[in-house]
Amino acid sequence: MITLLHNPACSKSSCAMDYSLQFPGLAIQTRWYVQDPLSKTELQELVQKLQLPAREIVRITEKDFIAQFGTETLDEETYLDILVQQPQFLQRPILIDGNTAFIGRPPELILDYLSAKAQA
């Protein structure tokens, strides 16, 4: 099962969602992660799949994030705790397929991945 972590308020995420709809033969689940936040365990698994530090999946340059947490680098656990409490700061869109995951920026990365998956 492929999962698309989606925020409809984000244009890049909406673009990725539109791309996913082009592949009705693929089992793609959409998770609106602001309404259905990831648990800390899910976030820990996600950073492992992404092979990125937690800081890289947080939108640290957003004005609201900076207002609350400043610009100092925080530890891994703190970033994960922030995402559990305030999921709107999660990078988006993110595609998860088994042990594979990536941030869809630009969203065409998701289109390319799904195209290849559909042809396989």
CORZI-V917347 format. One record per backbone hydrogen bond with DSSP energy under -0.5 kcal/mol. NH is the residue of the N-H (numbers start at 1). CO is the residue of the C=O. E is the energy in kcal/mol with one decimal. If there is no record, write none. Layout:
BEGIN
nh:NH co:CO e:E
nh:NH co:CO e:E
END
This chain:
BEGIN
nh:2 co:27 e:-2.5
nh:3 co:96 e:-3.1
nh:4 co:29 e:-2.9
nh:5 co:3 e:-0.6
nh:5 co:94 e:-3.4
nh:6 co:4 e:-0.7
nh:6 co:31 e:-2.7
nh:10 co:7 e:-2.3
nh:14 co:10 e:-2.4
nh:15 co:11 e:-2.1
nh:16 co:12 e:-2.1
nh:17 co:13 e:-2.2
nh:18 co:14 e:-2.3
nh:19 co:15 e:-2.2
nh:20 co:16 e:-2.3
nh:21 co:17 e:-1.5
nh:22 co:19 e:-1.6
nh:23 co:20 e:-1.5
nh:26 co:23 e:-1.8
nh:28 co:26 e:-1.3
nh:29 co:2 e:-3.5
nh:29 co:27 e:-0.5
nh:31 co:4 e:-2.8
nh:31 co:29 e:-0.5
nh:32 co:30 e:-0.6
nh:33 co:6 e:-0.7
nh:33 co:31 e:-1.6
nh:35 co:32 e:-0.9
nh:36 co:32 e:-2.3
nh:43 co:39 e:-2.4
nh:44 co:40 e:-2.5
nh:45 co:41 e:-2.3
nh:46 co:42 e:-2.3
nh:47 co:43 e:-2.5
nh:48 co:44 e:-1.5
nh:49 co:45 e:-2.4
nh:50 co:46 e:-2.8
nh:51 co:47 e:-1.2
nh:52 co:47 e:-1.7
nh:56 co:53 e:-1.7
nh:57 co:54 e:-1.8
nh:58 co:55 e:-1.2
nh:59 co:89 e:-3.3
nh:60 co:58 e:-2.1
nh:62 co:59 e:-1.3
nh:66 co:62 e:-2.6
nh:67 co:63 e:-2.5
nh:68 co:64 e:-1.6
nh:69 co:65 e:-3.2
nh:70 co:66 e:-2.3
nh:79 co:75 e:-1.9
nh:80 co:76 e:-2.1
nh:81 co:77 e:-2.6
nh:82 co:78 e:-2.5
nh:83 co:79 e:-2.1
nh:84 co:80 e:-1.9
nh:85 co:81 e:-2.0
nh:86 co:82 e:-3.3
nh:89 co:86 e:-2.0
nh:90 co:87 e:-2.1
nh:91 co:57 e:-2.8
nh:93 co:5 e:-0.6
nh:94 co:5 e:-1.4
nh:95 co:102 e:-2.5
nh:96 co:3 e:-2.9
nh:97 co:100 e:-3.4
nh:98 co:1 e:-0.7
nh:100 co:97 e:-2.2
nh:101 co:49 e:-0.6
nh:102 co:95 e:-1.9
nh:104 co:93 e:-3.1
nh:105 co:103 e:-1.9
nh:109 co:106 e:-2.1
nh:110 co:107 e:-1.3
nh:111 co:107 e:-1.4
nh:112 co:108 e:-2.7
nh:113 co:109 e:-2.1
nh:114 co:110 e:-2.8
nh:115 co:111 e:-2.6
nh:116 co:112 e:-2.2
nh:117 co:113 e:-2.5
nh:118 co:114 e:-2.6
nh:119 co:115 e:-1.6
nh:120 co:116 e:-1.0
END
